[in-house]
């Protein structure tokens, strides 16, 4: 089984933005999300994007005036972000998001961990550690924004084959299995070349995180307010210190 880093390097990173319908669409979506939740600089303006990918969060945050440290383990995705950021105040760092404190300013106004990054952590202890470490770096009034897929309910057998995206040259789909606290995600990518269609495949684990459990962790860490919204299996949590 590939680990998360290997899975992205070998399969996902090269088609990541394409899978989401292009970077521009996701950047615009996050502009709207941040504006709707009042996420704009009011304090030190330092922000960290944990698991930044190709910049779906980093770019709109920097446009809003934040100084963003964008952290990811994928060199491919960080290079894509570098090409898109232009003159925006974004510093890219290739590192494990659990080690974020070594790469950011002493005080943060905002931390975001979005997409499905939180489910890539190895266990619930790592999730707790991350949320508490972020709390320790946030200034009073600072915010934490999370989005992650709620995988706690098993998809019925007939619905575990999921078409994700396709065009005339690529077809991407995935298949889900369940193993205790983890969902096993099998990703299948068909690409058309001169010799015909070629299949690349890989699989990895995602942590089955309950949004209600995350809210309890946030409360116990000391965050004073938090909101939870779920839509089509995607949980969005905004918390304030």
N, C-alpha and C positions, 0 to 999 in steps of 0.2 A: 504494500500500500504506500502510495506517495504521501509525504507529509505536505503541509499546506504550502511551504516554500517551493518544494519540488513540483507540486501540482500546478502552481501558477507559472513557474518557469517553463515547464514542459508543455503546457496546454493552454492555460487561461490568459496569461498576460498579453499574448499577441493578438487576442481577439476581444479583450476585456471591454473596451469602449464600444466596439461594434455590437457586442451582446446587449448593451443597454440602449441601443438605438442611436449611438453617437454621443460624444462628450457634450456637445452643445445643449442637447435636450435635458440631460441630467443636471448640468450646471444651472440651467434656467429653473428647473424644478426645485433645486436647493436654494436658489435666490428667493423663491416664493416661500419656502419653508422657513428660512431664517427670518425673513421680514415678518411673517405671520406670528412668529414667536418672540419678536422684539429683540432678536440677536443682532446687536450692533455695538460698536465700541463705546463704552461709557467710563471705563477705568484705565488700566494700564495698556489695553489693546493688544496684549500678547495672547496668541491662540495656538493650540496644537491640534493637528489633524492626525488621529491615531489610525493607521491603516489607510493612508490617503489615496492609494491607487493612483490613477492618472489625474486626479485633481478635481473630482466632481464637487467636493466640499471646499477645498483649499482656495480655488479660484474665486467663487462668490464671496468667501469670507475676506480675502484680500481686497477685492473690489469694494467691500463695505468699509474698509479702513483698518482691518486687523493686520498685525504682523504675524504671519503664519509659519510655524515650524511643521513641515509635512513629513511624516515618518511612515516608511513602508520597508518591507524586505525585498520587494521586487525591483531590481535594477531596471528592468524593461519599463515598468509603469512609472518609475521616478523619472526616467529619461523622457517619457511622453509628457509628463507634467512640466519638465524643464522647457520643452519646446512650445508649450501652450501658455506659459505664465507671463511671457513678455517682460514688462517692467514692474510687474506686481511684486509686493513685498512677501515673497515666499522662499523659505530656505528648505531645501530637500535634504533628508537624512535617511540613509539606508541603515536601519536598525530594527531590533525587536521592539514592538510597541510597549512591552512591559518594562523596557529600559528607558522610557521616554524622559524620565527626570534628569538623565545625564545630558540631554540635548536641548533642553528648553530653558528660558529665563527662570529666575527664582520664583517669580509670581506670574500667574496666568489669569486672564479674564475669562477665557473660554477653552474648553476641551470638547472635541467632537470625536466620536467613534461610530461611524455610520456604514451604510451598505450592509454587509453581513459580517463585518469584521469580528464582532464580539463572539460569534459562534465558532470562530477559528481557534480560540484559545483552548488549551489542552484540558482544562477542567474547571470546576466551579471555584476552586481556590484561587485560580489565576484571575477569574472575573472579579472576585471580591478584592483581591490585591490591587488590581488596576483601578477599580472605582475608589478605593480608599486612598491610593497614592495620588490620584487626580485631585481628590478633595484636599489633600495636604498641600497641593501647589496652587489651588485656586485662591484668589483674593476674595474678601467678603463681598457678596453680590455677584461673584463669578458664576458662570453657568457650565453645565455638562449637558451635551446633546447626544443621545444614543438612538440608533435605529438598528433593528436586527430581526431576523426571521424567527417566528415562534414555531419551533419544530416539535413541540411537546406532544401534539396529537398526531398519531400515525395516519398517513394517507391510506385510504383503502387500496387493496392490491391492484385493482384495475386502473387506478389513477396515478400509479407510481412512475409511469413513463411520461415524462414532461417535455413537450416540444418547447424550445426556448426561443430560437430565432433561425431564420433561413433566408437565403437569397439565391441567385443563380449559381453562385460559386461556393457557398458554405451552408452547412446544415448543422445546427447545434441542438442537442437534446441531452436530458439527464434521466437517471433512474435512481430511485430512493430505496434504501433498506434501513432497518432499525436494529440497533444493538445496544440495549440498555440506555445509558445516558447520551448516546450518540446516534446521529443519522449518518449513514454511509452514502455519500453522493458519488455516483458513477457519471462522469461527464464524457460525452461522445461527440467528436467533431469530425465531420466529413468535409473535405476540401476538394474542389475540382482542379486538376492540373492537366498538363499536356498528355499524360498517360491515363487520364480518367480520374475516378474518385478514389481518394485515399482516406483511411480512417485513423484518427489518433484518439486514444482513450486513456483515462486515468481515473482514480477514485481516492477519496479522502474522507476524514471524519469531520462532522460539524456537531458542536455541543448543543444539546436540546435544552435551551434556557427558557424558563418560565418568566414572562414579564412581571408577574406578581412577585416572584422571588427577587428579581432585580430591584423592584420597588422597596422590598424589605431591606435589602443590602444598602440601598441608598439612604434609607431612613436611619439605619443603625450606624452608618458612616458619619452622620451628622448634617446632611443636607437639610435645609429648613423647608423647602417646598419642592414638589415634584409633580409632574403631570404625566399621565399615560394615555396613549391613544393607539388602538389597533385597527388596521384596515387591511383586509385580504391577507391576513397572516403576518403582516409587518408591524412590529411594535415600534412606536416612537415615544421616547421618554426625554423630557426636559426637566432638569433639576437645577436648583440654585443654592449656593452656599450662604 
